[in-house]
Amino acid sequence: MNASCNRPSAPYSKRKAVCDERGFTLVELVVAITVSAVIIGFIALFIATPMQAYFAQARRAELVSEAEVTLRSIANDLQTATPGSVSVIAGGATLKIGNGAAAIRYLCNTATRTLQRRIGAANALVAQDLSGCNFDYQGIALHDKLVGIQLQFSRLAPGQTTESLTVFQQAPIG
């Protein structure tokens, strides 16, 4: 028997036991848990949007970085070309730089969503996640010095949303 609890001496006495015990009742615990859940829910709402924006920005930065590397690679190859050695094949899906076996070809394959750089029989993957690309060479209108490069990148993001990026650059020849 607890010394701080005064119980009636008779077993069936109508007098109630008076105890000096400290603690939480079940109702108090349920109320505390409910209030905590509501507060955590509001905090999660305020944190979720900035987190989603951060991850969307990170995915977009990856696409931009991949586009910059791809455009830089094509532009470097175009700078080694001579006027008249650049042609666009397959309706703008292939860019050919140079002549003969040493010609560099950039092949856009929308079925595999890739852009490959081919020199002779050697292939190198330049970019992936391409939803489309278009090479536009208008030598006469651009004084035989510029090639228009348009690439569309898209990547499926979590939640079935699509991040997409279209880049266009005019690269000088030679």
N, CA and C atoms as a LAMMPS dump frame, in Angstrom:
ITEM: TIMESTEP
0
ITEM: NUMBER OF ATOMS
522
ITEM: BOX BOUNDS ff ff ff
-5.0000000000000000e+02 5.0000000000000000e+02
-5.0000000000000000e+02 5.0000000000000000e+02
-5.0000000000000000e+02 5.0000000000000000e+02
ITEM: ATOMS id mol type element x y z
1 1 1 N 0.843 -1.174 0
2 1 2 C 0 0 0
3 1 3 C 0.889 1.238 0
4 2 1 N 0.53 2.181 -0.843
5 2 2 C 1.276 3.428 -0.958
6 2 3 C 1.011 4.272 0.283
7 3 1 N 2.061 4.811 0.867
8 3 2 C 1.923 5.586 2.097
9 3 3 C 1.189 6.894 1.864
10 4 1 N 1.246 7.43 0.653
11 4 2 C 0.616 8.724 0.406
12 4 3 C -0.828 8.578 -0.028
13 5 1 N -1.319 7.376 -0.09
14 5 2 C -2.688 7.137 -0.532
15 5 3 C -3.533 6.744 0.679
16 6 1 N -4.565 7.503 1.005
17 6 2 C -5.443 7.209 2.132
18 6 3 C -6.642 6.429 1.627
19 7 1 N -6.67 5.171 1.964
20 7 2 C -7.772 4.317 1.527
21 7 3 C -8.719 4.108 2.728
22 8 1 N -9.975 3.921 2.437
23 8 2 C -10.903 3.637 3.534
24 8 3 C -10.571 2.291 4.151
25 9 1 N -10.818 2.167 5.434
26 9 2 C -10.467 0.94 6.134
27 9 3 C -11.464 -0.174 5.853
28 10 1 N -12.689 0.138 5.702
29 10 2 C -13.68 -0.901 5.423
30 10 3 C -13.643 -1.24 3.945
31 11 1 N -13.804 -2.521 3.614
32 11 2 C -13.681 -2.918 2.223
33 11 3 C -14.751 -2.312 1.316
34 12 1 N -15.955 -2.101 1.783
35 12 2 C -17.01 -1.579 0.916
36 12 3 C -17.492 -0.222 1.393
37 13 1 N -16.593 0.572 1.783
38 13 2 C -16.943 1.88 2.301
39 13 3 C -17.304 2.795 1.135
40 14 1 N -18.177 3.726 1.378
41 14 2 C -18.577 4.686 0.349
42 14 3 C -17.573 5.815 0.229
43 15 1 N -16.662 5.856 1.144
44 15 2 C -15.641 6.906 1.094
45 15 3 C -14.637 6.587 -0.007
46 16 1 N -14.249 7.583 -0.829
47 16 2 C -13.319 7.377 -1.934
48 16 3 C -11.887 7.425 -1.432
49 17 1 N -11.046 6.726 -2.134
50 17 2 C -9.623 6.76 -1.81
51 17 3 C -9.044 8.076 -2.29
52 18 1 N -8.228 8.685 -1.478
53 18 2 C -7.562 9.928 -1.829
54 18 3 C -6.096 9.597 -2.036
55 19 1 N -5.611 9.79 -3.272
56 19 2 C -4.206 9.472 -3.579
57 19 3 C -3.491 10.729 -4.014
58 20 1 N -2.245 10.795 -3.678
59 20 2 C -1.417 11.936 -4.051
60 20 3 C -0.45 11.525 -5.165
61 21 1 N -0.934 10.79 -6.155
62 21 2 C -0.07 10.354 -7.252
63 21 3 C -0.109 11.388 -8.368
64 22 1 N 1.027 11.573 -9.024
65 22 2 C 1.132 12.547 -10.114
66 22 3 C 1.251 11.779 -11.434
67 23 1 N 0.734 12.366 -12.556
68 23 2 C 0.821 11.736 -13.866
69 23 3 C -0.216 12.336 -14.806
70 24 1 N -0.253 11.803 -16.002
71 24 2 C -1.18 12.291 -17.011
72 24 3 C -2.322 11.305 -17.156
73 25 1 N -3.491 11.86 -17.385
74 25 2 C -4.62 10.984 -17.658
75 25 3 C -4.616 10.623 -19.135
76 26 1 N -5.394 9.637 -19.502
77 26 2 C -5.475 9.2 -20.888
78 26 3 C -6.004 10.318 -21.78
79 27 1 N -6.933 11.089 -21.306
80 27 2 C -7.497 12.208 -22.072
81 27 3 C -6.426 13.256 -22.35
82 28 1 N -5.624 13.557 -21.325
83 28 2 C -4.545 14.534 -21.518
84 28 3 C -3.54 14.046 -22.557
85 29 1 N -3.207 12.777 -22.537
86 29 2 C -2.265 12.226 -23.524
87 29 3 C -2.835 12.273 -24.931
88 30 1 N -4.105 11.933 -25.093
89 30 2 C -4.741 11.974 -26.42
90 30 3 C -4.777 13.402 -26.937
91 31 1 N -5.109 14.362 -26.09
92 31 2 C -5.143 15.768 -26.507
93 31 3 C -3.742 16.232 -26.902
94 32 1 N -2.724 15.878 -26.143
95 32 2 C -1.346 16.274 -26.458
96 32 3 C -0.89 15.669 -27.773
97 33 1 N -1.218 14.419 -28.002
98 33 2 C -0.837 13.775 -29.27
99 33 3 C -1.563 14.423 -30.442
100 34 1 N -2.834 14.745 -30.281
101 34 2 C -3.602 15.387 -31.35
102 34 3 C -3.045 16.765 -31.677
103 35 1 N -2.782 17.547 -30.675
104 35 2 C -2.213 18.89 -30.9
105 35 3 C -0.843 18.775 -31.574
106 36 1 N -0.031 17.843 -31.125
107 36 2 C 1.291 17.641 -31.744
108 36 3 C 1.161 17.239 -33.202
109 37 1 N 0.211 16.364 -33.514
110 37 2 C 0.01 15.925 -34.896
111 37 3 C -0.412 17.091 -35.787
112 38 1 N -1.279 17.953 -35.29
113 38 2 C -1.716 19.123 -36.065
114 38 3 C -0.541 20.057 -36.317
115 39 1 N 0.257 20.307 -35.304
116 39 2 C 1.422 21.194 -35.459
117 39 3 C 2.423 20.601 -36.448
118 40 1 N 2.697 19.32 -36.339
119 40 2 C 3.633 18.668 -37.264
120 40 3 C 3.081 18.7 -38.687
121 41 1 N 1.766 18.536 -38.836
122 41 2 C 1.144 18.612 -40.159
123 41 3 C 1.339 19.976 -40.805
124 42 1 N 1.145 21.048 -40.028
125 42 2 C 1.354 22.391 -40.564
126 42 3 C 2.82 22.635 -40.905
127 43 1 N 3.714 22.161 -40.081
128 43 2 C 5.146 22.313 -40.369
129 43 3 C 5.502 21.571 -41.656
130 44 1 N 4.954 20.373 -41.841
131 44 2 C 5.23 19.597 -43.055
132 44 3 C 4.721 20.318 -44.294
133 45 1 N 3.564 20.966 -44.188
134 45 2 C 3.046 21.722 -45.329
135 45 3 C 3.974 22.869 -45.709
136 46 1 N 4.507 23.554 -44.726
137 46 2 C 5.38 24.686 -45.002
138 46 3 C 6.752 24.256 -45.488
139 47 1 N 7.189 23.062 -45.135
140 47 2 C 8.504 22.575 -45.558
141 47 3 C 8.429 21.883 -46.918
142 48 1 N 7.306 21.244 -47.237
143 48 2 C 7.185 20.445 -48.453
144 48 3 C 7.373 21.282 -49.713
145 49 1 N 6.765 22.44 -49.796
146 49 2 C 6.855 23.263 -51.005
147 49 3 C 8.278 23.721 -51.284
148 50 1 N 9.012 24.26 -50.315
149 50 2 C 10.407 24.628 -50.608
150 50 3 C 11.282 23.419 -50.961
151 51 1 N 11.009 22.272 -50.359
152 51 2 C 11.795 21.083 -50.69
153 51 3 C 11.533 20.651 -52.125
154 52 1 N 10.274 20.668 -52.548
155 52 2 C 9.952 20.323 -53.925
156 52 3 C 10.594 21.312 -54.898
157 53 1 N 10.577 22.573 -54.561
158 53 2 C 11.202 23.581 -55.418
159 53 3 C 12.712 23.365 -55.506
160 54 1 N 13.32 23.003 -54.401
161 54 2 C 14.76 22.744 -54.397
162 54 3 C 15.108 21.579 -55.322
163 55 1 N 14.368 20.478 -55.201
164 55 2 C 14.667 19.315 -56.034
165 55 3 C 14.358 19.583 -57.508
166 56 1 N 13.309 20.355 -57.789
167 56 2 C 13.011 20.725 -59.179
168 56 3 C 14.139 21.58 -59.745
169 57 1 N 14.663 22.494 -58.948
170 57 2 C 15.767 23.34 -59.39
171 57 3 C 17.026 22.506 -59.627
172 58 1 N 17.265 21.513 -58.781
173 58 2 C 18.43 20.639 -58.965
174 58 3 C 18.307 19.834 -60.26
175 59 1 N 17.094 19.315 -60.558
176 59 2 C 16.893 18.589 -61.814
177 59 3 C 17.094 19.516 -63.007
178 60 1 N 16.597 20.728 -62.888
179 60 2 C 16.738 21.708 -63.98
180 60 3 C 18.211 22.056 -64.18
181 61 1 N 18.959 22.198 -63.103
182 61 2 C 20.389 22.5 -63.21
183 61 3 C 21.136 21.361 -63.908
184 62 1 N 20.74 20.113 -63.645
185 62 2 C 21.357 18.978 -64.338
186 62 3 C 21.098 19.058 -65.839
187 63 1 N 19.857 19.391 -66.219
188 63 2 C 19.536 19.509 -67.64
189 63 3 C 20.328 20.64 -68.287
190 64 1 N 20.422 21.766 -67.605
191 64 2 C 21.174 22.909 -68.143
192 64 3 C 22.65 22.553 -68.292
193 65 1 N 23.206 21.875 -67.314
194 65 2 C 24.608 21.468 -67.373
195 65 3 C 24.843 20.514 -68.542
196 66 1 N 23.95 19.545 -68.703
197 66 2 C 24.089 18.599 -69.811
198 66 3 C 23.97 19.319 -71.15
199 67 1 N 23.062 20.283 -71.243
200 67 2 C 22.902 21.051 -72.479
201 67 3 C 24.147 21.879 -72.777
202 68 1 N 24.721 22.508 -71.762
203 68 2 C 25.933 23.311 -71.967
204 68 3 C 27.104 22.458 -72.446
205 69 1 N 27.28 21.292 -71.832
206 69 2 C 28.372 20.399 -72.244
207 69 3 C 28.169 19.939 -73.68
208 70 1 N 26.932 19.603 -74.015
209 70 2 C 26.621 19.145 -75.37
210 70 3 C 26.878 20.25 -76.382
211 71 1 N 26.369 21.444 -76.113
212 71 2 C 26.565 22.555 -77.048
213 71 3 C 28.047 22.922 -77.18
214 72 1 N 28.771 22.873 -76.074
215 72 2 C 30.202 23.181 -76.122
216 72 3 C 30.95 22.158 -76.976
217 73 1 N 30.59 20.884 -76.856
218 73 2 C 31.229 19.834 -77.648
219 73 3 C 30.983 20.045 -79.139
220 74 1 N 29.738 20.339 -79.483
221 74 2 C 29.409 20.576 -80.895
222 74 3 C 30.103 21.832 -81.401
223 75 1 N 30.097 22.886 -80.6
224 75 2 C 30.74 24.136 -81.02
225 75 3 C 32.242 23.949 -81.221
226 76 1 N 32.89 23.174 -80.351
227 76 2 C 34.33 22.917 -80.526
228 76 3 C 34.61 22.186 -81.833
229 77 1 N 33.778 21.204 -82.151
230 77 2 C 33.963 20.491 -83.415
231 77 3 C 33.691 21.396 -84.612
232 78 1 N 32.721 22.276 -84.485
233 78 2 C 32.423 23.192 -85.589
234 78 3 C 33.554 24.184 -85.822
235 79 1 N 34.259 24.559 -84.771
236 79 2 C 35.364 25.512 -84.934
237 79 3 C 36.528 24.911 -85.7
238 80 1 N 36.635 23.571 -85.704
239 80 2 C 37.711 22.934 -86.478
240 80 3 C 37.305 22.699 -87.925
241 81 1 N 36.025 22.924 -88.238
242 81 2 C 35.54 22.681 -89.595
243 81 3 C 35.887 23.844 -90.508
244 82 1 N 35.919 23.542 -91.763
245 82 2 C 36.128 24.584 -92.774
246 82 3 C 34.784 24.878 -93.42
247 83 1 N 34.587 26.094 -93.902
248 83 2 C 33.332 26.413 -94.579
249 83 3 C 33.105 25.453 -95.759
250 84 1 N 31.897 24.983 -95.875
251 84 2 C 31.555 24.043 -96.936
252 84 3 C 31.668 22.589 -96.514
253 85 1 N 32.237 22.323 -95.333
254 85 2 C 32.381 20.931 -94.893
255 85 3 C 31.315 20.522 -93.879
256 86 1 N 30.34 21.397 -93.672
257 86 2 C 29.28 21.117 -92.707
258 86 3 C 27.985 20.872 -93.473
259 87 1 N 27.288 19.807 -93.085
260 87 2 C 25.995 19.531 -93.713
261 87 3 C 25.033 18.942 -92.689
262 88 1 N 23.765 19.143 -92.977
263 88 2 C 22.707 18.606 -92.13
264 88 3 C 22.003 17.507 -92.92
265 89 1 N 21.878 16.334 -92.282
266 89 2 C 21.318 15.158 -92.942
267 89 3 C 20.098 14.683 -92.154
268 90 1 N 19.263 13.917 -92.792
269 90 2 C 18.1 13.27 -92.158
270 90 3 C 17.142 14.282 -91.559
271 91 1 N 16.841 15.306 -92.312
272 91 2 C 15.848 16.278 -91.876
273 91 3 C 16.221 17.038 -90.626
274 92 1 N 17.491 17.241 -90.386
275 92 2 C 17.943 17.998 -89.222
276 92 3 C 18.306 17.145 -88.036
277 93 1 N 18.225 15.817 -88.159
278 93 2 C 18.53 14.936 -87.025
279 93 3 C 20.011 14.578 -86.966
280 94 1 N 20.756 14.827 -88.024
281 94 2 C 22.182 14.499 -88.053
282 94 3 C 22.968 15.702 -88.554
283 95 1 N 24.032 16.009 -87.853
284 95 2 C 24.951 17.074 -88.245
285 95 3 C 26.266 16.431 -88.624
286 96 1 N 26.72 16.694 -89.838
287 96 2 C 27.978 16.123 -90.328
288 96 3 C 28.995 17.25 -90.46
289 97 1 N 30.146 17.032 -89.814
290 97 2 C 31.216 18.031 -89.844
291 97 3 C 32.437 17.372 -90.481
292 98 1 N 32.857 17.884 -91.603
293 98 2 C 34.022 17.328 -92.291
294 98 3 C 33.618 16.368 -93.384
295 99 1 N 34.629 15.813 -94.066
296 99 2 C 34.389 14.916 -95.182
297 99 3 C 35.194 13.637 -94.992
298 100 1 N 34.736 12.583 -95.641
299 100 2 C 35.487 11.329 -95.638
300 100 3 C 35.322 10.557 -94.338
301 101 1 N 36.302 9.66 -94.097
302 101 2 C 36.249 8.781 -92.924
303 101 3 C 36.452 9.545 -91.62
304 102 1 N 37.107 10.694 -91.674
305 102 2 C 37.367 11.473 -90.467
306 102 3 C 36.219 12.421 -90.117
307 103 1 N 35.134 12.34 -90.858
308 103 2 C 33.996 13.226 -90.598
309 103 3 C 33.382 12.908 -89.234
310 104 1 N 32.956 13.956 -88.573
311 104 2 C 32.296 13.824 -87.278
312 104 3 C 30.798 13.943 -87.518
313 105 1 N 30.061 13.001 -86.982
314 105 2 C 28.604 13.031 -87.119
315 105 3 C 27.967 13.067 -85.728
316 106 1 N 27.036 13.977 -85.577
317 106 2 C 26.202 14.014 -84.381
318 106 3 C 24.844 13.456 -84.773
319 107 1 N 24.479 12.327 -84.167
320 107 2 C 23.256 11.61 -84.522
321 107 3 C 22.236 11.727 -83.392
322 108 1 N 21.116 12.304 -83.702
323 108 2 C 20.035 12.424 -82.727
324 108 3 C 19.081 11.252 -82.929
325 109 1 N 18.903 10.457 -81.899
326 109 2 C 18.01 9.311 -81.958
327 109 3 C 16.898 9.522 -80.934
328 110 1 N 15.733 9.919 -81.424
329 110 2 C 14.63 10.197 -80.501
330 110 3 C 14.031 8.916 -79.929
331 111 1 N 14.241 7.775 -80.587
332 111 2 C 13.724 6.506 -80.05
333 111 3 C 14.457 6.126 -78.765
334 112 1 N 15.786 6.306 -78.748
335 112 2 C 16.559 5.999 -77.537
336 112 3 C 16.811 7.24 -76.696
337 113 1 N 16.335 8.402 -77.173
338 113 2 C 16.47 9.685 -76.472
339 113 3 C 17.94 10.034 -76.215
340 114 1 N 18.795 9.789 -77.22
341 114 2 C 20.226 10.053 -77.061
342 114 3 C 20.76 10.87 -78.23
343 115 1 N 21.895 11.497 -77.979
344 115 2 C 22.674 12.169 -79.015
345 115 3 C 24.057 11.541 -78.975
346 116 1 N 24.482 11.006 -80.112
347 116 2 C 25.773 10.336 -80.19
348 116 3 C 26.7 11.097 -81.114
349 117 1 N 27.971 11.029 -80.792
350 117 2 C 29.027 11.611 -81.624
351 117 3 C 29.777 10.44 -82.246
352 118 1 N 29.799 10.4 -83.563
353 118 2 C 30.419 9.287 -84.263
354 118 3 C 31.55 9.802 -85.152
355 119 1 N 32.727 9.214 -84.939
356 119 2 C 33.868 9.456 -85.82
357 119 3 C 34.264 8.094 -86.36
358 120 1 N 34.062 7.896 -87.651
359 120 2 C 34.324 6.578 -88.227
360 120 3 C 33.382 5.565 -87.61
361 121 1 N 33.933 4.496 -87.031
362 121 2 C 33.113 3.459 -86.393
363 121 3 C 32.962 3.677 -84.893
364 122 1 N 33.65 4.654 -84.342
365 122 2 C 33.616 4.889 -82.894
366 122 3 C 32.425 5.779 -82.527
367 123 1 N 31.648 5.319 -81.566
368 123 2 C 30.505 6.081 -81.053
369 123 3 C 30.788 6.56 -79.645
370 124 1 N 30.32 7.745 -79.345
371 124 2 C 30.401 8.266 -77.982
372 124 3 C 29.059 8.905 -77.645
373 125 1 N 28.54 8.581 -76.478
374 125 2 C 27.293 9.178 -76.023
375 125 3 C 27.572 10.599 -75.559
376 126 1 N 26.896 11.543 -76.175
377 126 2 C 27.096 12.956 -75.832
378 126 3 C 26.028 13.418 -74.854
379 127 1 N 24.784 13.022 -75.12
380 127 2 C 23.687 13.463 -74.253
381 127 3 C 22.602 12.406 -74.227
382 128 1 N 21.877 12.397 -73.133
383 128 2 C 20.715 11.525 -73.027
384 128 3 C 19.549 12.36 -72.532
385 129 1 N 18.39 11.744 -72.442
386 129 2 C 17.16 12.432 -72.051
387 129 3 C 16.755 13.493 -73.072
388 130 1 N 17.098 13.265 -74.349
389 130 2 C 16.693 14.184 -75.404
390 130 3 C 15.312 13.796 -75.899
391 131 1 N 14.4 14.741 -75.908
392 131 2 C 13.099 14.458 -76.499
393 131 3 C 13.094 14.861 -77.96
394 132 1 N 14.102 15.602 -78.374
395 132 2 C 14.221 15.968 -79.78
396 132 3 C 15.426 16.853 -80.004
397 133 1 N 15.87 16.905 -81.238
398 133 2 C 16.944 17.831 -81.585
399 133 3 C 16.813 18.204 -83.051
400 134 1 N 17.349 19.34 -83.372
401 134 2 C 17.284 19.824 -84.74
402 134 3 C 18.544 20.629 -85.025
403 135 1 N 19.214 20.25 -86.082
404 135 2 C 20.37 21.006 -86.545
405 135 3 C 19.926 21.778 -87.776
406 136 1 N 20.272 23.028 -87.822
407 136 2 C 19.856 23.877 -88.928
408 136 3 C 21.082 24.591 -89.47
409 137 1 N 21.403 24.274 -90.718
410 137 2 C 22.563 24.902 -91.348
411 137 3 C 22.081 25.694 -92.532
412 138 1 N 22.233 26.981 -92.445
413 138 2 C 21.84 27.857 -93.537
414 138 3 C 23.074 28.656 -93.934
415 139 1 N 23.955 28.002 -94.65
416 139 2 C 25.233 28.606 -95.001
417 139 3 C 25.12 29.88 -95.807
418 140 1 N 24.177 29.941 -96.724
419 140 2 C 24.058 31.124 -97.57
420 140 3 C 23.528 32.301 -96.762
421 141 1 N 22.441 32.07 -96.008
422 141 2 C 21.845 33.164 -95.239
423 141 3 C 22.764 33.643 -94.123
424 142 1 N 23.568 32.744 -93.588
425 142 2 C 24.435 33.117 -92.475
426 142 3 C 25.89 33.26 -92.927
427 143 1 N 26.088 33.534 -94.194
428 143 2 C 27.418 33.775 -94.753
429 143 3 C 28.339 32.581 -94.589
430 144 1 N 27.772 31.368 -94.594
431 144 2 C 28.54 30.131 -94.519
432 144 3 C 29.426 30.084 -93.278
433 145 1 N 28.983 30.698 -92.191
434 145 2 C 29.815 30.765 -90.991
435 145 3 C 29.134 30.271 -89.721
436 146 1 N 27.825 30.053 -89.749
437 146 2 C 27.114 29.689 -88.517
438 146 3 C 26.235 28.458 -88.732
439 147 1 N 26.103 27.676 -87.682
440 147 2 C 25.181 26.544 -87.668
441 147 3 C 24.248 26.744 -86.476
442 148 1 N 22.953 26.596 -86.718
443 148 2 C 21.98 26.678 -85.634
444 148 3 C 21.79 25.299 -85.022
445 149 1 N 21.887 25.226 -83.718
446 149 2 C 21.734 23.962 -82.997
447 149 3 C 20.586 24.137 -82.017
448 150 1 N 19.574 23.302 -82.154
449 150 2 C 18.449 23.344 -81.223
450 150 3 C 18.28 21.951 -80.624
451 151 1 N 18.312 21.878 -79.305
452 151 2 C 18.17 20.611 -78.599
453 151 3 C 17.05 20.739 -77.568
454 152 1 N 16.216 19.708 -77.486
455 152 2 C 15.174 19.676 -76.465
456 152 3 C 15.477 18.516 -75.524
457 153 1 N 15.7 18.858 -74.276
458 153 2 C 15.944 17.854 -73.238
459 153 3 C 14.669 17.74 -72.405
460 154 1 N 14.34 16.527 -72.012
461 154 2 C 13.234 16.359 -71.067
462 154 3 C 13.528 15.142 -70.211
463 155 1 N 13.15 15.242 -68.977
464 155 2 C 13.405 14.163 -68.013
465 155 3 C 12.169 14.023 -67.146
466 156 1 N 11.732 12.784 -66.96
467 156 2 C 10.586 12.536 -66.113
468 156 3 C 11.014 12.672 -64.656
469 157 1 N 10.351 13.566 -63.975
470 157 2 C 10.672 13.826 -62.575
471 157 3 C 9.748 12.998 -61.684
472 158 1 N 10.107 12.848 -60.404
473 158 2 C 9.21 12.138 -59.483
474 158 3 C 7.832 12.787 -59.462
475 159 1 N 6.824 11.97 -59.345
476 159 2 C 5.461 12.492 -59.362
477 159 3 C 4.915 12.607 -60.773
478 160 1 N 5.609 12.03 -61.761
479 160 2 C 5.187 11.989 -63.157
480 160 3 C 5.081 13.374 -63.795
481 161 1 N 5.866 14.336 -63.33
482 161 2 C 5.953 15.623 -64.002
483 161 3 C 7.2 15.612 -64.874
484 162 1 N 7.194 16.413 -65.9
485 162 2 C 8.309 16.424 -66.833
486 162 3 C 9.054 17.74 -66.733
487 163 1 N 10.355 17.636 -66.507
488 163 2 C 11.221 18.808 -66.568
489 163 3 C 11.714 18.888 -68.005
490 164 1 N 11.582 20.024 -68.636
491 164 2 C 12.041 20.13 -70.014
492 164 3 C 12.836 21.411 -70.201
493 165 1 N 13.707 21.352 -71.186
494 165 2 C 14.596 22.478 -71.474
495 165 3 C 14.867 22.466 -72.967
496 166 1 N 14.712 23.613 -73.599
497 166 2 C 15.058 23.76 -75.015
498 166 3 C 16.172 24.783 -75.1
499 167 1 N 17.24 24.4 -75.778
500 167 2 C 18.367 25.313 -75.942
501 167 3 C 18.605 25.539 -77.431
502 168 1 N 19.025 26.718 -77.745
503 168 2 C 19.359 27.056 -79.128
504 168 3 C 20.636 27.864 -79.099
505 169 1 N 21.52 27.53 -79.998
506 169 2 C 22.777 28.261 -80.102
507 169 3 C 23.197 28.31 -81.558
508 170 1 N 23.779 29.417 -81.931
509 170 2 C 24.393 29.512 -83.24
510 170 3 C 25.88 29.4 -83.046
511 171 1 N 26.464 28.381 -83.651
512 171 2 C 27.885 28.116 -83.464
513 171 3 C 28.645 28.5 -84.731
514 172 1 N 29.763 29.196 -84.578
515 172 2 C 30.551 29.591 -85.75
516 172 3 C 31.332 28.417 -86.333
517 173 1 N 31.544 28.46 -87.617
518 173 2 C 32.365 27.454 -88.298
519 173 3 C 33.754 28.022 -88.527
520 174 1 N 34.738 27.252 -88.204
521 174 2 C 36.135 27.597 -88.462
522 174 3 C 36.701 28.73 -87.669
